[in-house]
Amino acid sequence: MVDVFDTSSIPDEPAYWDALASRIANAAPRSRSGVAWVGSRRSGWVAAAYLAAAAAVVIATAIATAHPRGPAPAAVLASVLAPNDPLGRMVAGATPPSLAALSVDAPRNREAP
């Protein structure tokens, strides 16, 4: 049976691996990216600065003219996290409840020992 993971035919010498690395590096395309163009030329820096300033103006205008569409996020969070049952609302209130208010009637179906 043929061993699929057999690597005995690959030489394990530094010269072989150096040659392979140089062949791969020479075959790789040497194209410049847009980021490299922006960083290498003055016109690229100017264009990037104009784009950043325009984006800042658009964002600031959008924030200044935006109308609130609903309640504040803190109010929404408080309503979501508030307990639904009366006892939970009483305990979660601003002032602690009295002990008389916390007394809960125990179920009466237990038989006395």
C-alpha positions in Angstrom: 0.0 0.0 0.0 1.2 3.5 -0.8 1.9 5.8 2.1 0.2 9.1 1.4 2.2 11.0 3.9 5.7 9.7 2.7 8.2 12.6 2.6 11.3 10.5 1.9 11.5 12.0 -1.7 11.8 15.6 -0.3 15.4 16.5 0.5 16.0 17.9 3.9 18.9 20.2 3.2 19.1 24.0 3.9 20.1 24.7 0.3 17.0 23.0 -1.0 14.7 25.1 1.2 16.6 28.3 0.5 16.2 27.7 -3.3 12.5 26.9 -2.8 12.0 30.2 -0.8 13.7 32.2 -3.5 11.6 30.7 -6.3 8.4 31.5 -4.4 9.6 35.0 -3.7 10.5 35.6 -7.3 7.2 34.2 -8.5 5.1 36.4 -6.2 3.5 39.4 -7.9 5.1 42.7 -7.1 2.0 44.9 -7.2 1.6 47.9 -4.9 -1.5 48.2 -2.8 -3.6 51.4 -2.5 -2.3 51.9 1.1 1.3 51.8 -0.2 0.4 54.4 -2.9 -1.2 56.7 -0.3 1.9 56.5 2.0 4.5 57.1 -0.7 3.2 60.2 -2.4 2.2 63.7 -1.2 -0.9 63.6 -3.4 -2.0 60.4 -1.6 -1.6 62.1 1.8 -3.6 65.1 0.6 -6.3 62.9 -0.8 -6.5 60.8 2.4 -6.7 64.0 4.5 -9.5 65.4 2.4 -11.4 62.2 2.6 -11.0 62.0 6.4 -12.1 65.6 6.8 -15.2 65.0 4.6 -16.1 61.9 6.6 -15.8 63.8 9.9 -18.0 66.6 8.6 -20.6 64.2 7.4 -20.6 62.3 10.7 -20.8 65.5 12.7 -23.7 66.8 10.6 -25.6 63.5 11.0 -25.1 63.5 14.7 -26.1 67.2 15.1 -29.3 66.9 13.0 -30.4 63.5 14.3 -33.7 63.5 16.2 -34.1 61.0 19.0 -36.5 58.3 17.8 -37.2 56.6 21.1 -36.5 56.5 24.8 -33.0 56.8 26.1 -31.0 53.6 26.1 -30.7 53.6 30.0 -34.5 53.7 30.3 -34.9 50.8 27.8 -32.3 48.8 29.7 -34.0 49.5 33.1 -37.4 48.4 31.7 -35.9 45.2 30.3 -34.1 44.3 33.5 -36.9 45.2 35.8 -38.6 42.2 37.5 -42.2 41.4 36.4 -43.6 40.0 39.6 -44.8 42.3 42.5 -42.4 41.0 45.0 -39.5 41.5 42.6 -40.5 45.0 41.9 -40.8 45.7 45.6 -37.3 44.3 46.4 -35.8 46.1 43.4 -37.2 49.5 44.4 -35.2 52.4 45.6 -36.2 52.0 49.3 -36.1 48.6 51.0 -39.5 47.1 51.7 -40.7 46.5 55.2 -40.6 42.9 56.7 -44.4 42.9 56.8 -44.6 43.6 53.1 -42.2 40.8 52.4 -44.2 38.1 54.2 -45.5 35.6 51.8 -48.3 33.2 52.7 -46.9 29.7 52.8 -48.9 27.0 51.1 -51.5 25.5 53.5 -51.6 22.0 51.9 -48.8 20.5 54.2 -49.9 18.3 57.0 -48.6 19.0 60.5 -46.1 16.5 61.7 
